[in-house]
């Protein structure tokens, strides 16, 4: 078979999905080399294959990333960002076990240190060349260090953060009542049948720990925790599974109180909904990162993340998705809108927020997930 014909066959195979991007690039380069020159077609084929895969949380969050980061990035570099979405990152973990990291998934908008440990334990992490991401210099050290303690050579870069606090309808619940009752507002019998809840194990156990007066990172009486989870279940109208569903339930006033993601409530407030947000003491804080999986095209992924961390880009994304950026406010001047977002830390030290201990949670994850699944089904 002639080299030219081989190139055509490779193009056809790549186009119909018979071979992946990495294999296509390698075989195309080899075929071109065998001809002794890099033909115009092979140059164009290599350029056409130049893309990065990104998977994130969808909704207003991903819309902001696409509008303010991906579209300008593609316009500048010509490199396409192919996007996928998920409601639950555990779905990504499950799919990766039957897939090849770096092919089906490359860059993940991941949920912080607890999930970072899952990727580490499965051997899916890469090693970033930080010299290729100079904008990391503006990222808060307090956000980077928890990841660096786990892998001195990072596989991810922190990008944003927020809290899972309490959202409530201001026509029904006063600010004074919300602050007085704190986490217990979510198990107040007065609001039974009008309470919402996020249907994942971590949030259920975290808030039940607070409601039983325990440290969510070191609960000693799990029987009390599970009893409280059941008590909350019996008063809950709906377990929501996405930010869009959360916003819809609150906007339509189907529920009057729920745990909530800070940025989604900020978006509701901007739309004029009668909703307020309160972070009780010990509420669940989280940071999200851009994780590059092993086997991904590292230079392209690093270039994309560096573009996303450019202050102008990161600030525009933050304002669009209503979550503060990972940029250190001592190094980068942030806007008034960002300063007013729920969970924003003006110090850059993150000491006022309570994050999950990854070792504690990972050591109980399987057992507690099974227990939560049983309880959610009525056990």
Buried (B, 14 or more C-beta within 10 A) or exposed (E): EEBBEBBBBBBEBBEEEEBBBBBBBEBBBEBBEEBEEEBEBBEEBBEBBBBBBBBBBBBBBBEBBBBBBBEBBBEEBEBBBEBBBBBBBBEBBEBBEEEBBBBBBBBBBBBBBBBBBBBBEEEBBBEBEBEBBEBBEBBBEBBBEBBEEBBEEBBBBBBBBBBBBBBBBBEBBEEEBBEEBBBEBBBBEBBEEBBBBBBBBBBBBBBBBBBBEBEBBEBEEBEBBBBBBBBBBEBBBBBBEBBBBBBEBBBEBEBBBBBBBBBBBBBBBEEEBBBBBBBBEBBBBBBBBBBBBBBBBBEBBBBBBBBBBBBEBBBBBBBBBBBBBBBBBEEBEBEEBBEEBBBBBEEBEBEEBBBBBBEBBBEBBEEBBEBBEEBBEEE
